[in-house]
Each structure stands twice: as C-alpha cells, then as structure tokens.
Amino acid sequence: MASITVALLALSACTINIGTGPGAAEVPVTADGSAFSAGDFMFAYMMIPHHEQALEMSVLALDRSTEA
C-alpha cells in the first residue's frame, strides 16, 4: 500500500504538455495552483483496487502457466 501511495504522489507531480498553439486546450488550475481536480484524485484513488487485482491476476497467470 505504501508503494501505491508513493506512486500516486509521484504521478501527481507529473505534467503533460498539451500544446500552446491555436485551438490548444487550457489545463484548468484550481485556486491552490494544482492542475488536477477532486474528480481526478478520486479516479486515481478508485483505480488502486483495479490495479491491485491486475497484479494478483498476473501472479496467478505466472503460477498457473504451463509455458516456459
């Protein structure tokens, strides 16, 4: 769980260059200067169990695989 928390904190520091030319969308910035919303946080938070299940499935696939 700690590694997931660290990953989320690291990802929250990442930025995406979406362009600055004509027609480029602006990233909304909240009052505290962050470029993500509560909805963005909730989405990432809700994805944690989803990705935990994917890791569990990967381990099961490796354990049960008959291919080398």
N, CA, C and O atoms as a GROMACS GRO file, in nm:
protein
  272
    1MET      N    1   0.082  -0.119   0.000
    1MET     CA    2   0.000   0.000   0.000
    1MET      C    3   0.086   0.125   0.000
    1MET      O    4   0.052   0.225  -0.062
    2ALA      N    5   0.200   0.119   0.071
    2ALA     CA    6   0.289   0.236   0.076
    2ALA      C    7   0.345   0.267  -0.061
    2ALA      O    8   0.358   0.384  -0.098
    3SER      N    9   0.378   0.162  -0.139
    3SER     CA   10   0.433   0.188  -0.273
    3SER      C   11   0.329   0.251  -0.364
    3SER      O   12   0.363   0.331  -0.451
    4ILE      N   13   0.204   0.217  -0.345
    4ILE     CA   14   0.098   0.277  -0.425
    4ILE      C   15   0.082   0.424  -0.389
    4ILE      O   16   0.063   0.509  -0.477
    5THR      N   17   0.091   0.454  -0.261
    5THR     CA   18   0.082   0.594  -0.218
    5THR      C   19   0.195   0.676  -0.276
    5THR      O   20   0.175   0.788  -0.322
    6VAL      N   21   0.316   0.620  -0.273
    6VAL     CA   22   0.432   0.690  -0.330
    6VAL      C   23   0.412   0.710  -0.479
    6VAL      O   24   0.443   0.817  -0.532
    7ALA      N   25   0.360   0.609  -0.548
    7ALA     CA   26   0.336   0.621  -0.692
    7ALA      C   27   0.234   0.730  -0.722
    7ALA      O   28   0.252   0.808  -0.815
    8LEU      N   29   0.128   0.735  -0.645
    8LEU     CA   30   0.027   0.840  -0.666
    8LEU      C   31   0.084   0.978  -0.642
    8LEU      O   32   0.054   1.072  -0.717
    9LEU      N   33   0.166   0.992  -0.540
    9LEU     CA   34   0.228   1.122  -0.513
    9LEU      C   35   0.323   1.160  -0.626
    9LEU      O   36   0.329   1.276  -0.665
   10ALA      N   37   0.397   1.062  -0.677
   10ALA     CA   38   0.489   1.091  -0.787
   10ALA      C   39   0.413   1.129  -0.913
   10ALA      O   40   0.452   1.222  -0.984
   11LEU      N   41   0.304   1.059  -0.940
   11LEU     CA   42   0.225   1.090  -1.060
   11LEU      C   43   0.158   1.225  -1.050
   11LEU      O   44   0.138   1.292  -1.151
   12SER      N   45   0.124   1.267  -0.930
   12SER     CA   46   0.060   1.397  -0.917
   12SER      C   47   0.155   1.510  -0.949
   12SER      O   48   0.112   1.622  -0.976
   13ALA      N   49   0.285   1.482  -0.946
   13ALA     CA   50   0.384   1.585  -0.979
   13ALA      C   51   0.413   1.590  -1.128
   13ALA      O   52   0.481   1.682  -1.175
   14CYS      N   53   0.364   1.492  -1.204
   14CYS     CA   54   0.389   1.488  -1.348
   14CYS      C   55   0.302   1.590  -1.420
   14CYS      O   56   0.190   1.621  -1.378
   15THR      N   57   0.356   1.642  -1.528
   15THR     CA   58   0.279   1.735  -1.611
   15THR      C   59   0.277   1.683  -1.754
   15THR      O   60   0.364   1.606  -1.794
   16ILE      N   61   0.179   1.726  -1.828
   16ILE     CA   62   0.165   1.687  -1.968
   16ILE      C   63   0.164   1.814  -2.051
   16ILE      O   64   0.088   1.906  -2.023
   17ASN      N   65   0.248   1.818  -2.154
   17ASN     CA   66   0.250   1.932  -2.244
   17ASN      C   67   0.143   1.908  -2.349
   17ASN      O   68   0.159   1.821  -2.435
   18ILE      N   69   0.035   1.984  -2.344
   18ILE     CA   70  -0.075   1.963  -2.438
   18ILE      C   71  -0.072   2.060  -2.554
   18ILE      O   72  -0.166   2.066  -2.633
   19GLY      N   73   0.035   2.136  -2.565
   19GLY     CA   74   0.047   2.229  -2.676
   19GLY      C   75   0.003   2.369  -2.640
   19GLY      O   76  -0.074   2.390  -2.546
   20THR      N   77   0.052   2.464  -2.717
   20THR     CA   78   0.018   2.604  -2.691
   20THR      C   79  -0.030   2.675  -2.815
   20THR      O   80  -0.051   2.796  -2.812
   21GLY      N   81  -0.047   2.603  -2.924
   21GLY     CA   82  -0.089   2.665  -3.050
   21GLY      C   83  -0.236   2.697  -3.051
   21GLY      O   84  -0.307   2.675  -2.953
   22PRO      N   85  -0.282   2.749  -3.164
   22PRO     CA   86  -0.425   2.781  -3.177
   22PRO      C   87  -0.511   2.657  -3.154
   22PRO      O   88  -0.482   2.549  -3.206
   23GLY      N   89  -0.614   2.674  -3.078
   23GLY     CA   90  -0.706   2.564  -3.051
   23GLY      C   91  -0.661   2.471  -2.939
   23GLY      O   92  -0.732   2.376  -2.906
   24ALA      N   93  -0.544   2.496  -2.881
   24ALA     CA   94  -0.496   2.411  -2.773
   24ALA      C   95  -0.581   2.433  -2.649
   24ALA      O   96  -0.616   2.546  -2.615
   25ALA      N   97  -0.613   2.325  -2.582
   25ALA     CA   98  -0.695   2.334  -2.461
   25ALA      C   99  -0.609   2.382  -2.345
   25ALA      O  100  -0.490   2.352  -2.337
   26GLU      N  101  -0.670   2.457  -2.257
   26GLU     CA  102  -0.600   2.501  -2.137
   26GLU      C  103  -0.631   2.404  -2.024
   26GLU      O  104  -0.744   2.357  -2.009
   27VAL      N  105  -0.530   2.376  -1.944
   27VAL     CA  106  -0.549   2.290  -1.828
   27VAL      C  107  -0.607   2.375  -1.717
   27VAL      O  108  -0.547   2.476  -1.678
   28PRO      N  109  -0.724   2.338  -1.664
   28PRO     CA  110  -0.781   2.419  -1.555
   28PRO      C  111  -0.692   2.411  -1.432
   28PRO      O  112  -0.642   2.304  -1.397
   29VAL      N  113  -0.672   2.522  -1.367
   29VAL     CA  114  -0.590   2.529  -1.247
   29VAL      C  115  -0.680   2.569  -1.130
   29VAL      O  116  -0.757   2.664  -1.140
   30THR      N  117  -0.668   2.495  -1.022
   30THR     CA  118  -0.750   2.524  -0.905
   30THR      C  119  -0.692   2.642  -0.828
   30THR      O  120  -0.583   2.689  -0.858
   31ALA      N  121  -0.766   2.689  -0.728
   31ALA     CA  122  -0.726   2.806  -0.650
   31ALA      C  123  -0.590   2.787  -0.583
   31ALA      O  124  -0.516   2.883  -0.564
   32ASP      N  125  -0.558   2.663  -0.546
   32ASP     CA  126  -0.429   2.641  -0.480
   32ASP      C  127  -0.316   2.618  -0.578
   32ASP      O  128  -0.203   2.591  -0.537
   33GLY      N  129  -0.343   2.630  -0.709
   33GLY     CA  130  -0.240   2.620  -0.811
   33GLY      C  131  -0.219   2.481  -0.868
   33GLY      O  132  -0.138   2.464  -0.959
   34SER      N  133  -0.290   2.381  -0.818
   34SER     CA  134  -0.274   2.246  -0.870
   34SER      C  135  -0.350   2.232  -1.002
   34SER      O  136  -0.450   2.301  -1.025
   35ALA      N  137  -0.302   2.143  -1.086
   35ALA     CA  138  -0.362   2.125  -1.218
   35ALA      C  139  -0.448   1.999  -1.222
   35ALA      O  140  -0.465   1.941  -1.330
   36PHE      N  141  -0.502   1.956  -1.110
   36PHE     CA  142  -0.594   1.843  -1.109
   36PHE      C  143  -0.707   1.872  -1.012
   36PHE      O  144  -0.692   1.950  -0.919
   37SER      N  145  -0.818   1.806  -1.036
   37SER     CA  146  -0.937   1.833  -0.955
   37SER      C  147  -0.961   1.720  -0.856
   37SER      O  148  -0.891   1.619  -0.856
   38ALA      N  149  -1.061   1.738  -0.774
   38ALA     CA  150  -1.101   1.632  -0.681
   38ALA      C  151  -1.147   1.509  -0.758
   38ALA      O  152  -1.126   1.396  -0.714
   39GLY      N  153  -1.209   1.531  -0.874
   39GLY     CA  154  -1.252   1.419  -0.958
   39GLY      C  155  -1.133   1.341  -1.011
   39GLY      O  156  -1.138   1.218  -1.018
   40ASP      N  157  -1.027   1.412  -1.048
   40ASP     CA  158  -0.905   1.344  -1.094
   40ASP      C  159  -0.846   1.259  -0.982
   40ASP      O  160  -0.807   1.144  -1.004
   41PHE      N  161  -0.841   1.316  -0.863
   41PHE     CA  162  -0.790   1.242  -0.748
   41PHE      C  163  -0.874   1.118  -0.721
   41PHE      O  164  -0.820   1.010  -0.698
   42MET      N  165  -1.006   1.134  -0.723
   42MET     CA  166  -1.095   1.022  -0.695
   42MET      C  167  -1.079   0.911  -0.799
   42MET      O  168  -1.080   0.793  -0.764
   43PHE      N  169  -1.064   0.950  -0.926
   43PHE     CA  170  -1.043   0.850  -1.031
   43PHE      C  171  -0.917   0.769  -1.002
   43PHE      O  172  -0.919   0.646  -1.006
   44ALA      N  173  -0.807   0.838  -0.974
   44ALA     CA  174  -0.681   0.769  -0.945
   44ALA      C  175  -0.695   0.681  -0.821
   44ALA      O  176  -0.646   0.568  -0.818
   45TYR      N  177  -0.762   0.734  -0.719
   45TYR     CA  178  -0.782   0.659  -0.595
   45TYR      C  179  -0.864   0.532  -0.620
   45TYR      O  180  -0.832   0.426  -0.565
   46MET      N  181  -0.968   0.543  -0.701
   46MET     CA  182  -1.055   0.428  -0.728
   46MET      C  183  -0.987   0.325  -0.820
   46MET      O  184  -1.029   0.210  -0.826
   47MET      N  185  -0.884   0.366  -0.891
   47MET     CA  186  -0.811   0.274  -0.977
   47MET      C  187  -0.716   0.184  -0.898
   47MET      O  188  -0.671   0.082  -0.951
   48ILE      N  189  -0.686   0.220  -0.774
   48ILE     CA  190  -0.593   0.140  -0.694
   48ILE      C  191  -0.641  -0.005  -0.680
   48ILE      O  192  -0.564  -0.096  -0.710
   49PRO      N  193  -0.766  -0.031  -0.638
   49PRO     CA  194  -0.811  -0.171  -0.628
   49PRO      C  195  -0.810  -0.241  -0.763
   49PRO      O  196  -0.779  -0.360  -0.772
   50HIS      N  197  -0.843  -0.168  -0.867
   50HIS     CA  198  -0.845  -0.225  -1.002
   50HIS      C  199  -0.705  -0.275  -1.039
   50HIS      O  200  -0.690  -0.386  -1.090
   51HIS      N  201  -0.604  -0.194  -1.015
   51HIS     CA  202  -0.468  -0.233  -1.050
   51HIS      C  203  -0.413  -0.338  -0.954
   51HIS      O  204  -0.330  -0.420  -0.994
   52GLU      N  205  -0.457  -0.337  -0.830
   52GLU     CA  206  -0.417  -0.444  -0.737
   52GLU      C  207  -0.468  -0.578  -0.788
   52GLU      O  208  -0.397  -0.678  -0.782
   53GLN      N  209  -0.592  -0.580  -0.839
   53GLN     CA  210  -0.648  -0.703  -0.895
   53GLN      C  211  -0.568  -0.747  -1.017
   53GLN      O  212  -0.548  -0.867  -1.038
   54ALA      N  213  -0.524  -0.653  -1.098
   54ALA     CA  214  -0.445  -0.688  -1.216
   54ALA      C  215  -0.313  -0.752  -1.175
   54ALA      O  216  -0.267  -0.847  -1.239
   55LEU      N  217  -0.252  -0.701  -1.070
   55LEU     CA  218  -0.127  -0.760  -1.021
   55LEU      C  219  -0.152  -0.901  -0.969
   55LEU      O  220  -0.072  -0.992  -0.995
   56GLU      N  221  -0.260  -0.921  -0.896
   56GLU     CA  222  -0.294  -1.054  -0.847
   56GLU      C  223  -0.317  -1.150  -0.963
   56GLU      O  224  -0.273  -1.265  -0.958
   57MET      N  225  -0.385  -1.105  -1.067
   57MET     CA  226  -0.410  -1.189  -1.183
   57MET      C  227  -0.280  -1.224  -1.255
   57MET      O  228  -0.265  -1.335  -1.306
   58SER      N  229  -0.186  -1.131  -1.259
   58SER     CA  230  -0.057  -1.157  -1.322
   58SER      C  231   0.018  -1.266  -1.247
   58SER      O  232   0.079  -1.354  -1.310
   59VAL      N  233   0.015  -1.261  -1.115
   59VAL     CA  234   0.081  -1.364  -1.035
   59VAL      C  235   0.014  -1.499  -1.059
   59VAL      O  236   0.083  -1.600  -1.074
   60LEU      N  237  -0.118  -1.501  -1.062
   60LEU     CA  238  -0.189  -1.626  -1.088
   60LEU      C  239  -0.153  -1.681  -1.226
   60LEU      O  240  -0.134  -1.802  -1.242
   61ALA      N  241  -0.145  -1.594  -1.324
   61ALA     CA  242  -0.111  -1.638  -1.460
   61ALA      C  243   0.029  -1.699  -1.463
   61ALA      O  244   0.050  -1.802  -1.527
   62LEU      N  245   0.124  -1.637  -1.394
   62LEU     CA  246   0.260  -1.691  -1.390
   62LEU      C  247   0.264  -1.824  -1.317
   62LEU      O  248   0.331  -1.917  -1.361
   63ASP      N  249   0.192  -1.835  -1.206
   63ASP     CA  250   0.190  -1.958  -1.127
   63ASP      C  251   0.125  -2.073  -1.202
   63ASP      O  252   0.166  -2.188  -1.188
   64ARG      N  253   0.023  -2.044  -1.280
   64ARG     CA  254  -0.056  -2.149  -1.345
   64ARG      C  255  -0.018  -2.174  -1.490
   64ARG      O  256  -0.074  -2.262  -1.554
   65SER      N  257   0.077  -2.098  -1.540
   65SER     CA  258   0.116  -2.112  -1.680
   65SER      C  259   0.193  -2.242  -1.701
   65SER      O  260   0.274  -2.283  -1.617
   66THR      N  261   0.167  -2.306  -1.814
   66THR     CA  262   0.242  -2.427  -1.849
   66THR      C  263   0.350  -2.396  -1.951
   66THR      O  264   0.429  -2.485  -1.985
   67GLU      N  265   0.356  -2.275  -2.000
   67GLU     CA  266   0.459  -2.232  -2.094
   67GLU      C  267   0.579  -2.178  -2.017
   67GLU      O  268   0.563  -2.114  -1.913
   68ALA      N  269   0.697  -2.205  -2.069
   68ALA     CA  270   0.818  -2.154  -2.001
   68ALA      C  271   0.858  -2.019  -2.054
   68ALA      O  272   0.957  -1.962  -2.009
   0.00000   0.00000   0.00000
